[in-house]
Amino acid sequence: MDTEKKDCSVGEYFVKRRVLDELRLDEVAQKGTWSTKPTLGERLKESLRCSVPKLKHTLLSWIPVLSWLPHYSIRENFIGDLISGCSVGIMHLPQGMAYALLASLRPVFGLYTSLYPVLVYFIFGTSRHISIGTFAVISIMIGSVTERLAPDIDFPANGTNGTDLDARDAHRVEIACSLTVLTGIFQILLGVVRFGFVVTYLSEPLIRGYTTGSACHVCVSQLKYLFGVKPARFTGPLSLIYTLVDICRLLPETKVPELVVSLVALSVLIVVKEINDCYRQKLPMPIPIEIIAIIAATIIIHFADLTTKYNIDVVGEIPSGLKAPRAPDATLFSDVIGDAFAIAIVGYAINISLGKTFALKHGYKVDSNQELVALGLSNTVGGFFQCYSVTSSLSRSLVQESTGGKTQVAGVISSVIVLVTVLKIGSLFSDLPKAVLSTIVFVNLKGMFKQFLDVSLLWKTNKVDLMVWLVTFTSTILLNLDLGLAVSVGFSMLTVIFRTQLPRYSILGHVSGTDLYLDTDTYKEAKEIPGIKIFRSSTTIYYTNAEMYLEALQEKSGIEIGKLLTAKKQRKAVSRLSNDTFSEMNERKVSAGLKEQSQGDVVALGLTETSTTGLSKGQVNEAYQHDTTMSDSDSETGDHGDNSINKVSQRGNEEKKRAVRSGTHSIILDISTTSFVDTVSVKTLKNIFRDFGEIDLDVYLAGCQACVVEQLEAAGFFSESIPKSRLFVTVHDAVLHILKKLGDTDFVLDVSCSTEM
């Protein structure tokens, strides 16, 4: 191929080259027949081969702390990590205890969850800024399982109508630990098989709608602490609605002292958090109002003896010290396997979305598969130390990043603060009101409730994503967290299928003076080329939309292939039928001894060459008169047959005339949007070439990607009837080839003009 470059003015370019079909492209671009991918045997040998560099690379990839900790700069990073770690550690204390209530566990287990998993993630994680630990959505998912498998009714107290709280809480801890270990195992397995891409099926609208619905579950679950009531427990679909109705029914029984404590704590938390938001640029670190509220409430309740006077519900005894690791109860795995997988996916989705957000902001990379392994190890190891499932927290991660945190050393420092609290200080919070912890949960849901603003934004930008958001939110509210997630993922996948099944089909026209071919319905200057129909689909052609592709092609081009093929067959049938009819009639007349002079002339005229009246072979001679000696039945049959032949012939001629009037002689299929082909799409394309070829229309392909060409070759698409010369690099190449073939030079000169950019 000869390519000529010319000096052009700014904004214009000139290219002179030959028209390229697939065969010429292979020759000019020197398409390689070699394979750059190693064979299966070579990959297996490479995986089994051991060397020092490979061992080092594997070790550093599986244990990332070894790659960055030896190069840790104390001068540049330690001060920021210290301040950040202290800030996050102070947040861990109230949030850990508060979120443990969501999991239907005692507050101390929230402190354990804020300790061990953070240390594990420090070793195996790849994000520098996220804060691992308790999170509201995961906590409420854990709580739904623990309450389902260990309801109060299963633990009656001896001799009373009450509940054996110690036995119930101990069993709930076993359930939570087993669920957490199984969740971690799922995450580790998914990470080892490089299944980190699974989170891509959870779109951002889906995740935001799900977390917003989960926030509503969290909110309703905490209302009982705010009002001091004890609603009945409901499970299954609509349980949130039933719980809310039951709480409203119990409102006359509200404990006023607990409501006052809740309102005071809620007001203080909201005001101070708003101050933190308004002056976050001026404050060296956010005011730790949550820990201040916990300390103040504990002191007031303890020294005013409000627990005895007003029967305010408090967290109770918090044991000091750490407990020895204990293996989870494997017999519970079968009861929680579905919940474990759901928690594994949701926890990872939240974790990787936050991790990638901070990585993009600060210019480093997060390994999605390693994050799965790190989160899985955090859950698995934590489950042995009586922790429940963890993920990253948005509020703590923002504090860790905004207060100067540079690495996960901040997480280690926060763990030290939690450790000191568990060992020495935790027992001092036995008089902490549960109402204060519930207000902390409420205030931290602000970010999730602000996601309701997505509705108005998505209404303006993308209504399909809005539908995903609304369906996810509604299903999560009505069907609970597990079924809600399944329904939302299924609906999200359906939207992808429907989008590929309902693409936009276009007839392309040429923009004068350019090599551009655009949708004629969108661009006024895009004009169709006489005799050439250029058809394009906005998505890949595969088995779900192949039939619609063919229907749209016929509709857009105005060529009804079925009718044209039927008309052609009918014309052939008319020709055969007329010949057979006249031959049979001649035989009857000869056998009857009739005179043949006049009749013979007419028959010869009807079956052979055209006369001056315009009759030709295959047409019925309307001037033909039956002999009076023929039987009545023969005469009637002949008349009826002639009329039928006339009608069929007329219909066939009408279809043919319509095709001729359209003036279409070539069809170009622009398949540049197709990224793969399957057997159905290959068969559809073959049928298009065959059927349109039978009515003398030439079909060409344009813009086919190299990978699609390889798939077409493997499927046996190309043959003598469909050579590679029918496949062109661009639509413009195909058009020029057709016009050159027809000898039309005017258009060729028109498209050779310069193109303004």
Steps between C-alpha positions, in 0.01 A plus 500: 500500500628843408433773749570857403541770763462864408562822684159614613366805677414470866179303556510305173654178383543325165546126458551315176487123513350200329160362593561227758303182533600232749734322259686818408514602867669172591752560225567867573502483880677164494260317727690246704410134504704437810361481854645717774314310772688217667352155470338322794809288547726803499281676755500191721880473481535869580271470801698205636839655432660641817757775511611759753348800314173317450488392864566856610232639270245245622581570863470876459173470308340280765643693797505865385626634833845356417520722192428837667582470870881471452485827306274676749612859560458592864579867435241540222221269613507423871357825638205487260442131572517563876240778496283304259528179700401672824200663332381175344564305822279741694227443237543122519395490865147643476430361154622153596273485803206656315522278192527190720143571607401490133652153479297402811824447692640653816707820453831336591488288184489820298826601669655162412388555140676837500827338609600171336380550140674839482834337580447227240412754232815697586701198383303390194312809377599724211302817578679765705201699620195284571408416859400137552260412780133507587251639249127558534384306192709191576400516867129500420552207260675309780223596741227366271672159502571485873144596589357252250704205627497596869166667582409589858227237511758220474669603827239512779621581848457233767170535681406833339355635179817697426802422282832347596710785362837339572418181310340695216793739460753216515322314220472818293875548531554148369271570205671831422847343516403206277338738254809722501743213440291365213478850352879528517544160335279608211700820456835320513390244243368769268827691535719196436316416176530867395128559523528860609320615186173361643441835667469662158155342477398716794455839337532822695123571494442148632749539785370844594138387487584192707690694766218756519247223553729341757522836679122493536527155659766631737286801587192294583702252703624781726163662567432259787799641690396860436147448632581231754247250362526131417328417171444144384752346263394441141680307226459458128358740242334818632659448843618863496143621445364274775770616742428865427126447551565320828725782624227752417253285694731505802563876495257564790734281712805716422746543788525876530843502675657296220334720238642810671848346510470413131383846394771680701776274367363523144489880512854530631638255245328669205612851601864407559521290184367793299770717658759240398371512141493880484846551648678186384760711316588695815482225763818291535276199566124453537355549846460143638144565608402132495749395765426819695128418496569144617721615788260777605192275485673226697610742772156662530311169507740349753523782753135606471396136541251540216507128427334423831266801504367486144594148387711626208636217287882487509758278330585313821824335595785526250765238580861610505773311318515292185352157446686202365429404138232240445408300192158582353213253504519340154156342541351848454656548156208337320256740668691816408662419165269725298535790744877454506529532123277811497706664777822406320389673179348808667797548734748469214299736278502771767866441575630510142288801404645704786850367439496591131360844578792588728753330271386711207518815709853434628649331194563139598352165401274266695510130406138383493587131539742565785232711670273197492770288662580768759135548594447124508799447731379784724163330535638146534758587764255732676239225515735290713535793744122556535474784249227540243529597132676823413539735210620857454306787654445817299495733801816359659680478165427866430637595842808283449571666166410859597708503820821419315510121492741371237522124566336221696730580790209723603290187529755339733496809722120495514516132598732587789241746632228235473727245668566729796126559532421127496772420756461785747218744428215294356352402838443868581231526232257255663254784573502632144136539377412302189298802387823700461654225288189494281524878446861452387373249243231745385742786452741285301221406260490857367727421205284205396175694522650774284507238224127568453621797296611246239138469389475852360848478346434166330163625375686764303793287387404133460153360563614138469743552788218672686288187457786286635532734801127499574453125452803429720380736773143371489596133497743555788228672704227247426690172460779547758871518433567154358208467260523869419858460381411198285205679339700816435789312337254306285323818392830673427604212274163514325554867417828405330323228301216731402745767390669254265164368383365847429787684331469795267500409133602765246526562130822695442547781253809670364603847617613685189871572475594250771543129551241505779181294495244603761144423601265665253234547770743695720707704254337711229813508283528122496353400163437149379704388200268403214475124465701425818350428842746524791359333812641509854401362841612673818595177673650156445303255286447174688232241563262720702468772235598328172140457387418862584809608307366335185153647553643849556715467189195427288295775663768769472603411147143458378585162348270221617713203420231243576251647255762543231615140532139380496429711192803353326388147578150583381635632170687176451186306587298710252750420225489128569122495542432687175726269305338191649148637438550582133678172435216303655241695300687437174511129568126490560425683176724272292347187650148633431581553129441876506635735244837644603565777255373797700539341840854383427606848407364640824659231715835543331474870554415460869788265570783644297605839380333835559236617254400847405241501777772471760445144617807301600595166639340430835207741446142396445346608165176674589388478132498124516149353438409147603351272242127437526549123478686498839301372793344743737715377786816552300390846404419601856829360628691683234332832577562461872863406446559795268354744754717359781809520284416858410464597866824330605683654209366845581604473866846384399538784253385754761765385750765504232400849386509624858855368545604657173344833592699505829816506289699313766776286360743474796477470878787576737480362853707712738595256777765715666302484828508120505759366744431129455284263295334174595356222286161671475644832381724322247200309367298823481772673298526201266125506444513874425767443233307205354150650500595845375724340239206304365323827418817639340607730786869510594580494873825627654639514854697798635690593814549146625748470789791259467373274779160476329666413167682215673173376650331516159784301347479239775123471445547436127324821399717578196450289187480534124160667532624729782865580425717718718488763231149579625647618832640855506699696755259795510161589362673752274713226343190293429318795344792587273531137392130485406509830309814401313334172412201691361719759326362796701785753525306807614464378855860383512615849417266644765632292786861565401471860625673615816340440836469781751568382852 
